[in-house]
């Protein structure tokens, strides 16, 4: 690494490189400090991925029906992230579903093979996401639908990131998928910046449907904390896979909550 001082742009590039497949400039700085602080931009990654999905829907809907456009938008969001969080969801469900002891659960989570529990979880979560988005779109409120897409991706990543500051990491950190971002909690200022980013799409959505938005946010928090509490009971805290599962469950619950209220 050069002697150049890291900038906010370097922190953002580190987050973009870690959480997505979107290319970053080769001049971006790399260090443990940069990676530690990059987590503040996790919600911004949600804004970007949600915007990619929303834009894909808008473009696809010029040529295809709503259902196919939603499917294509989901597919592109998966490509943009490399199914990073979906992998965590599958591994978590395999581990908790197939393991009895803490050691068994962690061993199964680290296994690269996909098991029955993981496969079933992926099918159900992706399928219910699709159907929930279809119901939201059926309300003929295009702007609300697009903002819901962005807000869900943003809030779910904020909740996942927040678990790092609130709970203990339980796996061997030297072999962890998230070693780079677990050595230091966010500072108060960085945490404030993270929540400020999250507040933007949430506030925009709330301006269109305040009650539905508040209900969806509260439901996401309850589900995220409940799953984290379950993980702490089973294995003593979180792993990278658990954080991925929390992001997926939170995003799913956000759509389901909006669909229920609407």
N, C-alpha and C positions, 0 to 999 in steps of 0.2 A: 504494500500500500504506500502511496506517496505521502509527502508531508502536508499536502493540501488539507485544509480544515473541512470537515464534512458540513454540508449545507442541508437545509430542509428538503431540497430536491433529491439529494443523495439518500435521505431517509425514505422518501417516497419511492424512489427507484428500487431500493432494497425490498420494500414491501411488495411492489409490483412484481419483482423477480421471484420472490419467495412464494407468493400466493397465486400467481397466474402464469400463463405461457406467453404473455405479452412481452415482446423484446424491449430491452432497455439499452441506453447508450453504453458503449464499452468503457467510457470514461467515468462511469459511476463508481464511487468509492465502495470498498468492501472491508468491513472490520466487525469485530464483535460489538463495539459501541454503536456502529451504524445499524446493525441488525437489531440490537436491543431497542433502540429508539424507533425503529421502523414500524413497530406495532401500533403506534399512534395513528398510522394511516390505514389500518385495517378497515375501518368504516368507509374510507374513501375508495378502497378497492371494491367494496360492496356497491358504492355509487356507480363505479365504472362498469362492473359486471352487470348490474341491474340495468344500466343505460344501454349496454350492448344488447341485452335481451329485449328491452323495450323497443329499441331502434330496429332490431331484426323483425320483431312482430309487425311494426308499422310498414316496413318495406315488403315483407312477405304477404301481408294482408292486401296489398295492391294486386296480387296475382292469385292468392289462394283464400280459402275460407278461414274462419277464426280458429277452428280446431287445429288445422294443419299449421297455421301461422304460429300458434302457441307452441306446438311441438318443435318447430324449427327454431324458435327463440330459445327454448330450453336446451336444444341440442348445441346451439352456438355458445351458450353460457357454459356448458360442460366442456366444450373445446377450449374456451378461453381460460378456464381454470385447470384444465387437465384432470377434471373430476377429482380434484384435491380433497374436497370435503366429503364427497360421496364415498371415496375410499375409506375415510375415517368412519363414516356411518356403517359401512359393511363390516369393517374389522371389529368395531365395537359390538355390533350385534352378534357376530360370530363368537367373540370372546365371552360376552356376558351370557349368551345362549348356550355355548358349549362347555364353558369352564365352571368348575365348582369352587376351587380355591383361588386365591389371589394369583398364585404362580401360574395356574392353568389358564386363567383369564388373560394374563399378560402374554403368556407364550402363544396362545391362539391369536391374539391381536397382532403379534409381530409376524405371524405366518402370512406369506404373500398369497397363499391360495384362498380362493373365495369359497365359503361354505354355504350350507343351506340357509342358515339364519341371515347371513349377509345378503345372499341373493334375494331372499324373500323381502328383506327390508328395503333393498334398492327398488325392487319392482313396486312395492306398496307405496313408498314415499314418493317416487317419481310419478306414479300413476295418480295418487291423490293430489299431488301438486298440480298436475295437468287438469284434472277435473275441477279443482278449486278455482284455478285461473279461468277455466271455461265458464264457470258460474259467475265470476266477477265480471268477465267480459260481456256476459249476457244481459247485464244491467244497462247496456248502451251508454256508458259513461267513459268514453275513450281516455280522457285525461286522468280520471281516477284510476283506471286500470293500469296505465303506464306508470303513474306515481306509486301505485301499490307494488309493482314489480321492483322498482328502485328502492323503495322504503324497506321491503322485506329483505332484500339482499344486504342492505346497509345495517339494519338493526340486528339481524341474525349474526353478523360478523362482530358487531360491538359486544353482544352478549357472550359470544364464544371467547373473545379476547379478554373480557372482564373476569372470566373464571381463572385466568392465570394469576391475577392479582388477589383473588379471594380464596383460592384453594391451593393445596399442595400437589406438586408433581411427584409421581410415584414410580416411574420407570427409570431404568438405568439411563442417565442423561447422556452418556457418551454414545449410546446407540439410538438416541431418540430422533424422531423426525423433526422435532421442534427444539433441538438443542440451542439453535441460534437465538431464540427469543425467550428463553426461560431463565437466563442467568441474572436478569434484573427486572424488577417491576417498573411500570411506568411511573414517572414523576407526577406530581399533582397537576402541573401545567400541561404535560403531555396527555394526561387523562382527560383534562378539561377540553383540550383541543379535539380529542377523539369523540367526546360526547357532543361537542359543537358541530362537528361534521355530520354526526348522526341526526342531530336535531333538524337539519335543513330539509331533507326529504320527508321526514316525519311531520314537520310543521306544514309543509305544502300539502300533504295528504290530509292532514287534520283540518285544513281550511275548507276542504270539500266535504268531509264527513267526520266531524270531531268525535262523535260517540263511537263510531265504528273503529276509528284509528286508536283511540284510547283503549278500547276493549281488546284490540289486536295486540297492542304493545304490552298490556298487562298479562294477557294470555301467554305471550312469548316469554316474558320474565318468569312466570310461574313454571312453565314447562322446562325452561333452561335450568332453573335452580333445582327443580325436582329431579331431573335426570342427573345433574351434578351431585345431588345428595345421594342418589342411588349409587352412582359411581364411587363416591367416597365410602359408602357402606360396604360395597363389594371389594374395592381394591385400595381404599385409603385416599383417593384423590382423583386427579385427572391424568390422562395421557394425551398425546397429539390426536389419536383416534377419537377419544372422547370429545375433544374440542370440535372435531369435524362433525361428529354426530349431533352435538348441540347446535351447530350452525344449521344443519339440515332440518332438524326437528323444529327449530325456531322459525325458519323460513316457511316450513310447511304449516305450522300453527298460525302464522300471520295470515296466510292466504285463507285457511279454513275459517278463521275468526271473521275476516271481512266477508267471506261468502255467507257465513251464518247470519250476520247482522243485515247484510243487504238483501 
